[in-house]
Amino acid sequence: MLVLDRVPEGGAAARAGLRHGEVIVAVDGQAVRGHTPAELVTRLRGDVGTVVVLRVRRGDREEDVRVERAPYARDAGR
């Protein structure tokens, strides 16, 4: 599982409605379990404007969240 530790304000994840503490259980239909952090980063990255679908656990339910990839700003939300 991949717990969201930081969701920069104004970033792609925040615009998609993701919040601190939520758990990503799958990326584009593939479970995150059993993958290294480096493998997960590779799966999350992609061309700006493309979409990645994250299966997110929110409390006792799960739902798919579509995130449109955007340029990464390291200081977003500061």
Stockholm file with secondary structure:
# STOCKHOLM 1.0

chainA/1-78         MLVLDRVPEGGAAARAGLRHGEVIVAVDGQAVRGHTPAELVTRLRGDVGTVVVLRVRRGDREEDVRVERAPYARDAGR
#=GR chainA/1-78 SS CEECCCCCTTSHHHHTTCCTTCEEEEETTEECTTCCHHHHHHHHCCCTTCEEEEEEEETTEEEEEEEECCCCCTTTTC
#=GC SS_cons        CEECCCCCTTSHHHHTTCCTTCEEEEETTEECTTCCHHHHHHHHCCCTTCEEEEEEEETTEEEEEEEECCCCCTTTTC
//
